Amino acid sequence: MPTNGLSIRDQVWRAVDPTGENRALINAAIHGSRDVPDFLRRIGVDVGESWGHLAVLSVEYRRSIEGIAAAVRVLGPRGWAVMTMDTEAVRRAVQAAEAGRGDEADDLLADQWAGDGAWLLKRICDRVGVMGATDPELHRLFRERARLLGLARDHHLAGRYDASIPLLQAHLEGIVIDVTGGKKFFTKGTQKADMVDPKQLVSIEACLAALQATYGQDVKETQTGGSLSRHGVLHGRELAYDTRVNSAKTWSVLDALVEWALPKARDVVQARKVERQATNAGSQDLDERGRRVDDREFSETRDALRLLETSAMGWYRRQGRFRADLAGGVYDTADFRKRGLPADHGIQQRVRADGREVMYWRKTASGWALGLALAADGDGFGEYLYAAADPPSGLPSEGAKGWGALNETPPDWT
């Protein structure tokens, strides 16, 4: 997605302030800090002191933006994705690089990926491990990918950069392929993935797309130049790739790429879910865990009922009884639509006369009813979950069929 020749600074601004409203306010606060805007004065708002404070904050905010832009401009061409690293270390690295001390800058940043910075490596592995979490097959594959990245982490921390870098490069490519339907990170052809998303700092045009070019360079002759090129590493043409700095740089790119990939992985999961549910619509079959394969609106309904459960417990602690108007009162159509339910959400509720037991239920698009009940029990609550062809005929305490045992989880609730 091209950015029409925007400067790096403007790319950063567009990512952090898409509408430009904050930038306009900051400019007004900085350049007009002595005079409160006329429209505020006309409506009698006394903001003189606050306006002055805003001017100070605005200077700091703009300095931060300028710092990010400088880091991308100076350190990006050296192979670094700097968005998640320590701000002070990045600032010092920019100063060193601009003063002609590039090796010093690289060493400063490489320090962020070892010792006390080892948590960054673990975070990347953990984030990859939860990708596709609501799709059992995809989740299994991403967990395996995270396991291999854990080996790359161990190699990096042990100084085995000859092993860490090829593993990281392999999974940079693999993650991109998984979330783009086959597009690639390391290619120059028609299968090259579009790494530009101007709404994310990590994927403005000057970041991942630029790094994609750096790491995708050809190495046409065998060399010992310490190149970052995946082509050089994979084909044995770069014989001095195995350095601490190169490994840290590759981790930084993977970190940025995972940030870029997370929302795309969610889109893949949703597309697979829609396809699977369309295929299974109307089926009465169960999977190997006893769950209905026609699970249309199951996850959305469970999410909405859990929302009501949490709120119900809070209100009970405040009022000493369950509210009878959570669905349609405290929470309206907009709240349930945010969770994927239709405007006519169909959530029903009932509170026992003494206010100490409540149930919520809904019939899903699959025709299956899911429900949740709470019973006050001293200082806590007992939870009952429901899954059956028909809506519940009563509360758990009334012996209605379909409710699971206290605090047990029926298959269709997993």
C-alpha positions as CSV (number, residue, x, y, z in Angstrom):
1,M,0.0,0.0,0.0
2,P,2.0,3.0,-1.2
3,T,2.1,6.2,0.9
4,N,2.3,8.6,-2.1
5,G,5.8,9.7,-1.3
6,L,5.2,10.8,2.2
7,S,8.3,11.7,4.3
8,I,9.2,9.3,7.1
9,R,8.0,11.8,9.6
10,D,4.6,12.2,7.9
11,Q,4.3,8.4,7.7
12,V,4.8,8.2,11.5
13,W,2.3,11.0,12.1
14,R,-0.3,9.3,9.9
15,A,0.1,6.1,11.9
16,V,-0.2,7.6,15.3
17,D,-2.8,10.3,14.3
18,P,-4.8,9.1,11.3
19,T,-7.3,12.0,11.3
20,G,-4.7,14.7,12.0
21,E,-6.7,16.1,14.8
22,N,-4.0,15.6,17.5
23,R,-1.4,17.1,15.2
24,A,-3.5,20.2,14.7
25,L,-4.1,20.6,18.4
26,I,-0.4,20.1,19.2
27,N,0.6,22.7,16.6
28,A,-1.9,25.1,18.0
29,A,-0.8,24.6,21.5
30,I,2.9,25.0,20.6
31,H,2.6,27.9,18.3
32,G,-0.2,29.7,20.0
33,S,0.6,28.8,23.6
34,R,0.4,32.4,24.8
35,D,-3.2,32.8,23.6
36,V,-6.1,30.5,24.4
37,P,-8.0,29.8,21.2
38,D,-10.7,32.3,20.6
39,F,-13.6,29.8,20.5
40,L,-12.7,28.6,24.0
41,R,-12.6,32.2,25.3
42,R,-16.0,33.0,23.7
43,I,-17.8,30.2,25.5
44,G,-16.3,31.3,28.8
45,V,-14.0,28.3,29.4
46,D,-11.1,29.1,31.7
47,V,-8.3,26.9,30.3
48,G,-5.4,29.3,30.5
49,E,-3.3,27.2,32.9
50,S,-4.3,23.9,31.2
51,W,-3.6,25.3,27.8
52,G,-0.1,26.2,28.9
53,H,0.4,22.7,30.3
54,L,-0.9,21.3,27.0
55,A,1.8,23.3,25.2
56,V,4.5,21.7,27.3
57,L,3.1,18.2,26.7
58,S,2.7,18.9,23.0
59,V,6.4,19.8,22.7
60,E,7.3,16.4,24.4
61,Y,4.8,14.5,22.2
62,R,6.2,16.1,19.0
63,R,9.8,15.4,20.1
64,S,8.8,11.7,20.6
65,I,7.4,11.6,17.0
66,E,10.6,13.2,15.7
67,G,12.6,10.7,17.6
68,I,10.7,7.8,16.1
69,A,11.1,9.2,12.6
70,A,14.8,9.7,13.1
71,A,15.3,6.1,14.4
72,V,13.5,4.7,11.4
73,R,15.5,7.0,9.0
74,V,18.9,6.3,10.6
75,L,18.6,2.7,11.9
76,G,16.2,1.1,9.5
77,P,18.8,1.1,6.6
78,R,21.1,-0.8,9.0
79,G,18.6,-3.6,9.3
80,W,16.9,-2.6,12.6
81,A,13.2,-2.5,13.4
82,V,13.2,-0.2,16.4
83,M,9.6,0.2,17.5
84,T,9.7,-2.1,20.5
85,M,13.1,-1.4,21.8
86,D,14.2,0.8,24.8
87,T,13.7,4.4,23.8
88,E,16.8,5.7,25.5
89,A,19.0,3.0,23.8
90,V,17.5,3.8,20.5
91,R,18.1,7.5,21.0
92,R,21.8,6.9,21.8
93,A,22.1,4.6,18.9
94,V,20.8,7.2,16.5
95,Q,23.3,9.7,17.9
96,A,26.2,7.2,17.4
97,A,25.1,6.3,13.9
98,E,24.7,10.0,12.9
99,A,28.2,10.6,14.3
100,G,29.6,7.9,12.0
101,R,29.9,5.3,14.8
102,G,27.6,2.7,13.2
103,D,29.2,-0.3,14.9
104,E,28.7,1.3,18.3
105,A,25.1,1.9,17.4
106,D,24.6,-1.7,16.5
107,D,26.2,-2.9,19.7
108,L,24.0,-0.7,21.8
109,L,20.9,-2.1,20.2
110,A,22.1,-5.7,20.2
111,D,22.4,-5.4,24.0
112,Q,18.6,-5.1,24.1
113,W,18.2,-8.7,22.9
114,A,20.4,-10.4,25.6
115,G,20.7,-10.4,29.3
116,D,18.0,-8.3,30.9
117,G,16.4,-7.9,27.4
118,A,15.9,-11.7,27.0
119,W,12.2,-11.1,27.9
120,L,11.8,-9.6,24.4
121,L,12.6,-12.9,22.9
122,K,10.2,-14.7,25.2
123,R,7.5,-12.2,24.4
124,I,7.8,-12.9,20.6
125,C,7.6,-16.6,21.1
126,D,4.6,-16.2,23.4
127,R,2.8,-14.0,20.9
128,V,3.4,-16.4,18.1
129,G,2.2,-19.2,20.3
130,V,-1.3,-17.7,20.8
131,M,-1.8,-16.8,17.1
132,G,-4.9,-18.6,15.8
133,A,-6.0,-19.4,19.3
134,T,-9.6,-20.0,18.5
135,D,-8.9,-22.3,15.6
136,P,-7.6,-25.6,16.9
137,E,-5.7,-26.6,13.8
138,L,-4.1,-23.2,13.2
139,H,-3.3,-22.8,16.9
140,R,-1.6,-26.2,16.9
141,L,0.6,-25.1,14.0
142,F,1.5,-21.7,15.6
143,R,2.4,-23.4,18.8
144,E,4.8,-25.6,16.9
145,R,6.2,-22.5,15.3
146,A,6.6,-20.9,18.7
147,R,8.4,-24.1,19.9
148,L,11.0,-23.7,17.1
149,L,11.4,-20.0,17.8
150,G,12.1,-21.0,21.4
151,L,15.1,-23.0,20.0
152,A,16.2,-19.9,18.1
153,R,16.0,-17.9,21.4
154,D,18.1,-20.5,23.1
155,H,20.7,-20.4,20.3
156,H,20.8,-16.6,20.4
157,L,21.3,-16.4,24.1
158,A,24.0,-19.1,23.9
159,G,25.8,-17.2,21.2
160,R,25.0,-19.8,18.5
161,Y,24.1,-17.2,15.9
162,D,24.9,-19.6,13.0
163,A,21.8,-21.5,14.2
164,S,19.5,-18.7,15.4
165,I,19.6,-16.6,12.2
166,P,18.5,-19.4,9.7
167,L,15.7,-20.4,12.1
168,L,14.5,-16.8,12.4
169,Q,14.6,-16.2,8.7
170,A,12.6,-19.4,8.1
171,H,9.8,-18.3,10.4
172,L,9.7,-14.8,9.1
173,E,8.8,-16.4,5.8
174,G,6.5,-18.9,7.3
175,I,4.4,-16.5,9.3
176,V,4.0,-14.2,6.3
177,I,2.9,-17.1,4.1
178,D,0.4,-18.3,6.8
179,V,-1.3,-14.9,7.2
180,T,-1.4,-13.8,3.6
181,G,-2.6,-16.9,1.8
182,G,0.8,-17.7,0.3
183,K,2.5,-14.4,-0.2
184,K,6.2,-14.2,0.8
185,F,8.5,-12.0,2.7
186,F,11.8,-12.9,0.9
187,T,10.9,-12.5,-2.8
188,K,10.9,-9.9,-5.5
189,G,8.2,-11.4,-7.7
190,T,4.5,-11.3,-7.9
191,Q,4.3,-13.4,-4.7
192,K,5.9,-10.6,-2.6
193,A,3.7,-9.8,0.4
194,D,2.5,-6.2,0.9
195,M,4.0,-5.3,4.2
196,V,2.7,-1.8,4.3
197,D,-0.1,-0.9,6.7
198,P,0.0,2.9,7.4
199,K,-2.2,2.5,10.5
200,Q,0.6,0.6,12.3
201,L,3.9,2.1,13.2
202,V,5.8,-1.2,12.6
203,S,4.5,-1.3,9.0
204,I,4.6,2.2,7.7
205,E,6.3,2.2,4.3
206,A,9.7,3.1,5.8
207,C,9.7,0.1,8.2
208,L,8.8,-3.5,7.3
209,A,8.7,-2.9,3.5
210,A,12.1,-1.3,3.6
211,L,13.5,-4.1,5.7
212,Q,11.9,-6.6,3.4
213,A,14.1,-5.2,0.6
214,T,17.2,-5.2,2.9
215,Y,16.8,-8.8,3.9
216,G,15.8,-9.9,0.5
217,Q,18.9,-8.7,-1.4
218,D,20.7,-11.2,-3.6
219,V,24.3,-12.2,-2.9
220,K,25.7,-13.2,-6.3
221,E,29.2,-14.1,-5.2
222,T,30.4,-16.0,-2.2
223,Q,31.6,-13.4,0.4
224,T,32.4,-12.7,4.0
225,G,30.6,-9.3,4.2
226,G,28.3,-10.1,7.1
227,S,25.2,-9.5,5.0
228,L,21.7,-9.8,6.4
229,S,20.6,-11.4,3.1
230,R,18.5,-14.5,3.5
231,H,19.5,-15.5,0.0
232,G,23.2,-15.3,1.1
233,V,22.6,-17.4,4.2
234,L,20.3,-20.0,2.7
235,H,22.5,-20.6,-0.4
236,G,25.8,-20.5,1.4
237,R,27.0,-17.3,-0.3
238,E,27.4,-15.3,2.9
239,L,30.0,-16.9,5.1
240,A,30.1,-14.3,7.9
241,Y,26.4,-13.8,8.7
242,D,26.7,-15.5,12.2
243,T,27.2,-12.4,14.4
244,R,25.4,-11.2,17.6
245,V,24.4,-8.0,15.8
246,N,22.9,-9.8,12.8
247,S,20.9,-12.2,15.1
248,A,19.6,-9.3,17.2
249,K,18.6,-7.4,14.0
250,T,16.7,-10.4,12.8
251,W,14.9,-10.7,16.1
252,S,13.9,-7.0,15.9
253,V,12.4,-7.6,12.4
254,L,10.6,-10.7,13.6
255,D,9.2,-8.6,16.5
256,A,7.8,-6.0,14.2
257,L,6.5,-8.6,11.8
258,V,4.6,-10.4,14.5
259,E,2.9,-7.1,15.5
260,W,1.9,-6.7,11.8
261,A,0.8,-10.3,11.5
262,L,-1.4,-10.6,14.6
263,P,-4.5,-8.8,13.2
264,K,-4.0,-10.7,9.9
265,A,-4.0,-14.0,11.8
266,R,-7.3,-13.0,13.4
267,D,-8.7,-12.3,9.9
268,V,-7.6,-15.7,8.7
269,V,-9.2,-17.4,11.7
270,Q,-12.5,-15.6,11.1
271,A,-12.4,-16.5,7.4
272,R,-11.8,-20.2,8.2
273,K,-14.6,-20.1,10.8
274,V,-17.1,-18.6,8.3
275,E,-16.1,-21.3,5.8
276,R,-16.3,-24.1,8.3
277,Q,-19.7,-23.0,9.7
278,A,-21.2,-22.7,6.2
279,T,-20.1,-26.2,5.5
280,N,-21.5,-27.6,8.8
281,A,-24.7,-25.6,8.8
282,G,-27.6,-27.8,9.8
283,S,-25.4,-30.8,10.8
284,Q,-26.4,-32.7,13.9
285,D,-22.9,-34.3,14.2
286,L,-20.6,-34.0,17.1
287,D,-16.8,-33.7,17.1
288,E,-14.4,-35.9,19.0
289,R,-14.9,-33.8,22.1
290,G,-18.7,-34.1,22.0
291,R,-19.2,-30.5,20.7
292,R,-21.8,-29.8,18.0
293,V,-20.0,-29.1,14.7
294,D,-22.8,-26.7,13.7
295,D,-21.6,-24.0,16.2
296,R,-22.8,-20.9,14.5
297,E,-22.9,-18.0,17.0
298,F,-21.6,-20.2,19.8
299,S,-18.5,-18.1,20.5
300,E,-20.3,-14.8,20.2
301,T,-23.1,-16.0,22.5
302,R,-20.7,-17.4,25.1
303,D,-18.8,-14.0,25.0
304,A,-22.0,-12.0,25.6
305,L,-23.2,-14.3,28.4
306,R,-19.8,-14.1,30.1
307,L,-20.1,-10.3,29.9
308,L,-23.4,-10.4,31.7
309,E,-22.1,-12.9,34.2
310,T,-19.2,-10.6,35.3
311,S,-21.5,-7.6,35.5
312,A,-24.2,-9.6,37.4
313,M,-21.7,-10.5,40.1
314,G,-20.6,-6.9,40.5
315,W,-24.1,-5.6,40.8
316,Y,-25.0,-8.3,43.3
317,R,-22.1,-7.3,45.5
318,R,-23.3,-3.7,45.4
319,Q,-27.1,-4.3,45.8
320,G,-27.4,-7.7,47.5
321,R,-29.5,-9.1,44.6
322,F,-29.2,-9.7,40.9
323,R,-30.5,-7.1,38.6
324,A,-33.3,-8.1,36.2
325,D,-32.4,-5.6,33.5
326,L,-28.8,-6.2,32.6
327,A,-29.7,-7.3,29.0
328,G,-31.6,-4.4,27.5
329,G,-31.0,-2.1,30.4
330,V,-27.3,-1.9,31.5
331,Y,-26.3,-3.5,28.2
332,D,-28.1,-2.6,25.0
333,T,-28.0,-3.7,21.4
334,A,-24.7,-1.8,20.7
335,D,-22.9,-3.8,23.4
336,F,-24.0,-7.1,22.0
337,R,-23.3,-6.1,18.4
338,K,-19.7,-5.4,19.4
339,R,-19.5,-9.1,20.3
340,G,-20.8,-10.3,17.0
341,L,-24.5,-10.7,17.7
342,P,-27.2,-9.4,15.5
343,A,-29.2,-6.3,16.3
344,D,-32.1,-8.5,17.5
345,H,-29.8,-10.3,19.9
346,G,-32.5,-12.4,21.6
347,I,-30.8,-12.7,25.0
348,Q,-33.3,-13.6,27.7
349,Q,-33.0,-13.2,31.4
350,R,-34.8,-14.2,34.6
351,V,-34.1,-13.5,38.3
352,R,-35.5,-15.6,41.0
353,A,-38.0,-13.8,43.3
354,D,-35.5,-13.5,46.2
355,G,-32.9,-12.0,43.9
356,R,-30.3,-14.7,44.7
357,E,-30.3,-16.6,41.4
358,V,-30.3,-15.4,37.8
359,M,-30.1,-17.0,34.4
360,Y,-29.3,-15.7,30.9
361,W,-29.8,-17.6,27.7
362,R,-30.0,-17.3,23.9
363,K,-31.0,-19.4,21.0
364,T,-28.1,-19.4,18.4
365,A,-28.3,-19.3,14.6
366,S,-27.6,-23.1,14.7
367,G,-30.9,-23.6,16.6
368,W,-29.0,-24.7,19.8
369,A,-29.6,-22.8,23.0
370,L,-26.8,-21.7,25.3
371,G,-27.4,-20.4,28.8
372,L,-25.6,-19.3,32.0
373,A,-26.9,-19.1,35.5
374,L,-25.5,-17.8,38.8
375,A,-26.5,-18.6,42.3
376,A,-25.3,-16.6,45.2
377,D,-23.6,-18.7,47.8
378,G,-22.2,-16.9,50.8
379,D,-19.4,-14.6,49.6
380,G,-19.2,-16.4,46.2
381,F,-21.3,-17.6,43.4
382,G,-22.1,-21.0,41.9
383,E,-22.0,-21.1,38.1
384,Y,-24.2,-23.3,35.9
385,L,-23.9,-23.6,32.1
386,Y,-26.6,-24.7,29.7
387,A,-26.5,-26.3,26.2
388,A,-29.6,-28.0,24.7
389,A,-31.9,-28.0,21.7
390,D,-34.6,-26.0,23.6
391,P,-34.3,-22.9,25.8
392,P,-34.1,-23.7,29.6
393,S,-37.5,-24.3,31.1
394,G,-36.4,-22.9,34.5
395,L,-33.6,-22.1,36.8
396,P,-31.1,-24.8,37.9
397,S,-32.6,-24.7,41.4
398,E,-35.9,-25.6,39.9
399,G,-34.6,-28.8,38.5
400,A,-34.8,-27.7,34.8
401,K,-33.0,-30.1,32.5
402,G,-30.1,-29.1,30.4
403,W,-28.1,-27.3,33.0
404,G,-24.7,-28.8,33.7
405,A,-23.5,-29.7,37.1
406,L,-22.3,-26.9,39.4
407,N,-19.1,-25.4,38.0
408,E,-18.8,-28.0,35.3
409,T,-18.2,-27.0,31.7
410,P,-20.3,-28.8,29.0
411,P,-18.6,-29.5,25.7
412,D,-20.4,-26.8,23.8
413,W,-19.0,-24.2,26.3
414,T,-15.4,-25.1,25.4
